[in-house]
Amino acid sequence: MSATPHPYRRRRRTTRFLAVTAGVATVGALVAAMPASAGETGKGKPGHAKPGRYQDVQLLSFNDLHGNLEPPAGSSGRVTEIQHDGTTKTIDAGGVEYLATHLRQARKANKYSVTAAGGDMVGASPLISGLFHDEPTIEALNKLDLDVTSVGNHEFDEGAKELGRLQKGGCHPTDGCYVKGEKFRGADFPYLAANVLDEKTKKPILKPYWVWKRNGVKVGFIGVTLEDTPGVVSAEGVKGLKFKDEVETINKYAKELEKQGVKSVVALIHEGGLPASAAYNYDCDSPGGGDGISGPIVDIAKNITPKVDALVTGHTHAAYACTIADPSGKPRTVTSAASFGRLYTDTTLTYDRWTGDIARTAVASANHVVTRTVPKAPDMTELITKWNTLAAPIGNKAIGYISGDISNVGTESPIGDLIADAQLAYGKELDAETDLALMNPGGIRAPLTYAAKGTEGDGVVTYAEGFTVQPFANTVNLQNFTGAQLVQVLKEQVTGVNATVPKVLQVSSGLTYTLDLTKTGADRVVTDSIRLNGAAIDPAATYRVATNSFLAGGGDGFTTLGQGTGDLVGDDDLAALEKYLLANSSATKPIAPPAADRITIVK
């Protein structure tokens, strides 16, 4: 959700490293009476089993891994579970050592099993993967036996050419090979990009679909990312590309697959929904099919051709297993496994060998927690150790000290305030006239946790932890705006593309205002309440504002931020956070979590 936009060319933090080292929610079980068994049975010649009419196919899926090979920290590494008595509890979850074990155990009794993903496997990754252009994550996905994935918006953080390298292999064109004598071999699975076209050739930049086959059973997979990918990725990352409508594209290729004799189809869509509850096992089909979910995926699901039998989705980092009616009014499963490898979805698709289609009255789907109580997969432990050893020279360096967890949860979060304050302080170093800083919430990928992750000690913030929070290598940019423009920026949080799902900017110390969520549209920002250091905003005055380069290019729907003047481009945003922590904290005087009380929220 954040990356360096044009005209400021993306800079990888890798160069810095190279200088150092050469219950279960069931989708409306929809279970209707099924003829015969759904297993692989049937009468044939003595000693030879003939396949029966119906064959259960296990579809395992997950989405939005974002290079989280190690268990995510803090709330990013937990899921909420509703108990039988209506109470909730949180469960520690995630980490590819555990994900691998869970997937392998799930496959054991299923001869017909396929594993698919809904995009954002890479990008916005922790240091162990991001430092190496996400090669470690591709290696991990190969070991997980991932069969196919759609692209997500973050697959374009470094542009289409780099995405092609992740697919096909080869060492990085600038940073080279990371392990002596080892050439990066690329993904063993296909990335699907049906709605991402080369502007010149008008053709998809990668395969639009892929067909899984086993003993006469055929299931087609069509992969798309959200049409608005250019709005959430840097201009440099999507240069030369055109993103087409998700529904139009899926319907087109579903017809093409049908002409090829493939009637069972799953759409992998990097776009999602927002269930009414954050619990992974919430029944979003209560009281009726799809009643408990909102967001872009609902309209998409309602318009995708009935030729498609199931939708695996993502992007919103939410967990759900719902049914939403297709255009013919027939229920269809729509799933998402949250993010960061904390869940996986197990869907049963009952294949009818007579028709070649899925018997949708017998589709069942549920999300399962990737608990950390199972044995670690040794091959994943070996992979993590290998890449952590390479990253250690820079990742283990202490860059600050905190007295408690600095959370990334909430409309205004403590970590958001901390980052905005760091960018304001750095902005003042560049130009003493800097007045305030604004930070986009999507650019904050994790909390800072007090408990030691390794051997650094409690309260110590390492470079690796800072990288996990801000992995995009954006610059800190300064621009001039009128007071009227500044007010408009705040209103763009809740209008335009952000009207349905507000993107509330994190603000630096001194900027305060009221956000009234009981109102609608731009009125949700109470204009008369906006104050900077206690004074009302003067519409005609000029204010010097620090943002990251993604926002400075108008990203996330903040078009007004792309209209500033007097541009001054500074250093890396993580370097600004590091400098702020080092200047304001020590082992004996750690920095306390900010109160997150700058925006008054009315609900």
Sequence and secondary structure as in RCSB ss.txt:
>XXXX:A:sequence
MSATPHPYRRRRRTTRFLAVTAGVATVGALVAAMPASAGETGKGKPGHAKPGRYQDVQLLSFNDLHGNLEPPAGS
SGRVTEIQHDGTTKTIDAGGVEYLATHLRQARKANKYSVTAAGGDMVGASPLISGLFHDEPTIEALNKLDLDVTS
VGNHEFDEGAKELGRLQKGGCHPTDGCYVKGEKFRGADFPYLAANVLDEKTKKPILKPYWVWKRNGVKVGFIGVT
LEDTPGVVSAEGVKGLKFKDEVETINKYAKELEKQGVKSVVALIHEGGLPASAAYNYDCDSPGGGDGISGPIVDI
AKNITPKVDALVTGHTHAAYACTIADPSGKPRTVTSAASFGRLYTDTTLTYDRWTGDIARTAVASANHVVTRTVP
KAPDMTELITKWNTLAAPIGNKAIGYISGDISNVGTESPIGDLIADAQLAYGKELDAETDLALMNPGGIRAPLTY
AAKGTEGDGVVTYAEGFTVQPFANTVNLQNFTGAQLVQVLKEQVTGVNATVPKVLQVSSGLTYTLDLTKTGADRV
VTDSIRLNGAAIDPAATYRVATNSFLAGGGDGFTTLGQGTGDLVGDDDLAALEKYLLANSSATKPIAPPAADRIT
IVK
>XXXX:A:secstr
     TTS    THHHHHTT     BS       SS SSS    STT     SEEEEEEEEE   TT  S   GG
GGEEEEE TTS EEEEEB  HHHHHHHHHHHHTT SSEEEEE S SSSS  HHHHTTTTHHHHHHHHHTT  EEE
  GGGGTT HHHHHHHHH   BTTTB SSTT      SS EE TTEEETTT SBSSBSEEEEEETTEEEEEEEEE
 TTHHHHS TTTTTTEEE  HHHHHHHHHHHHHHTT   EEEEEE   EES S TT  TTSSSTTTTEESHHHHH
HHHS TT  EEEE SS  EEEEEEE TTS EEEEEEE STTSEEEEEEEEEETTTTEE GGG EEEEEE BSSS 
  HHHHHHHHHHHHHHHHHHT EEEEBSS B   SSS HHHHHHHHHHHHHHHHH TTEEEEEE GGG    B S
S SSSS TTEEEHHHHHHHS S  EEEEEEEEHHHHHHHHHTTSSGGGSSS    EE TTEEEEEETTS GGGGE
EEEEEEETTEE  TTSEEEEEEEHHHHTTGGG GGGGG EEEEEEEEHHHHHHHHHHHH  SSS B      SEE
EE 
